[in-house]
Each structure stands twice: as C-alpha cells, then as structure tokens.
Amino acid sequence: MIENVCAQTLAAANINRRRHVRIAGPFEGCRVGALETPLSIFDLSRGGCFVNAMHDQALGIKFVMKIDLPYVGQLRLKAETLHRRSGFGFAVRFVEMSEETASVLEEALDKLQNQDQYDE
C-alpha cells in the first residue's frame, strides 16, 4: 500500500513539473537527413515530444524533424535527445525554434486540446 502511494506521488510530481500541456498523439513525422526516416510521435508539447523508435538514440544528439499536424500542416523543428527508453524510444526537446514556428505549434496544440474537450 505504501509503495502504491509513493508511486502515485511520484507520478503526480512528474506531471506537475512539466511546463507545457501534452497532446497524446500519435502524430506522423520524419527525421530529416540523407534519407528521411519515418517517426511516430507521442506526447507532443511546446517543449518537445516522445519519439517511438526501436533503435537507441544517444543523449544530446541534435537533429531536424518534420511533424505532420492537423490544422497547420507540416512543421520543421530542431530537436535534442534528452532521455531514452531502450526498445521504446526517446524523449526530445525542441531547440532553436523561431517565434513563427513556436506560434504555429502552439496554435495546433491549442486546437487539438480544445478538440479533445469536445470529444469527451
């Protein structure tokens, strides 16, 4: 019982420390490089997202990704790997984002969040 309470407290603390609202997804995207590699994206926020992937990604690696979003189309973002879960994927934060890109991302997130409220 104590373990269950501790787990719930830790989960609540993790949610409360997040600065941005997250939209569950999934969203389609790709990693931009010599070849575009398809990505499946979850937990999208103004600050970053989780990339579902079977391959490991080294921490601190920066790369360019594109995300296809409802309402606004495709966004091109620079991301940096923050955390990885071997066999599941990795978390990234968005870096070097222009104000214009941030504004478009926030518009899409706001619309998706409001859509979720109406779907319940």
C-alpha positions, -999 to +999 in steps of 0.1 A: +000+000+000+028+024+009+045+016-024+013+024-043+010+058-026+047+066-033+043+057-070+012+079-072+030+108-055+060+104-079+037+103-109+019+135-097+052+152-092+064+144-127+031+157-142+033+189-121+069+197-131+061+197-168+058+233-181+037+226-212+004+208-219+010+175-238-012+161-266-011+123-267-009+117-304+002+097-323+015+121-350+034+111-381+067+127-388+102+120-401+138+126-393+154+147-419+188+136-432+203+120-463+173+097-461+141+108-444+133+082-417+096+079-406+088+087-370+059+080-347+055+109-323+036+109-289+032+134-260+037+164-281+041+198-264+056+232-270+088+220-253+093+186-270+078+151-276+084+114-273+096+095-304+086+059-306+116+040-320+132+006-318+167+020-322+187+037-295+194+074-297+224+088-279+217+116-254+225+152-265+222+144-303+206+173-322+186+165-354+159+180-376+125+165-377+092+172-395+059+166-378+025+165-397-001+183-376-038+187-380-049+223-387-015+237-395+003+211-418+039+201-415+063+218-391+101+215-393+118+215-359+153+210-345+153+185-316+178+173-290+176+139-273+170+142-235+161+108-223+158+073-238+140+041-230+158+013-247+135-006-271+107+020-267+121+053-280+134+086-268+123+120-255+134+152-272+132+189-265+128+214-293+157+238-296+165+269-317+128+273-325+118+306-343+089+326-329+069+319-360+074+281-357+066+283-319+034+303-327+022+277-353+030+248-330+011+265-301-019+271-325-020+234-334-017+223-298-044+247-287-068+234-314-060+198-306-065+204-268-099+221-274-109+193-298-102+167-270-125+186-247-154+183-271-148+146-278-154+135-242 
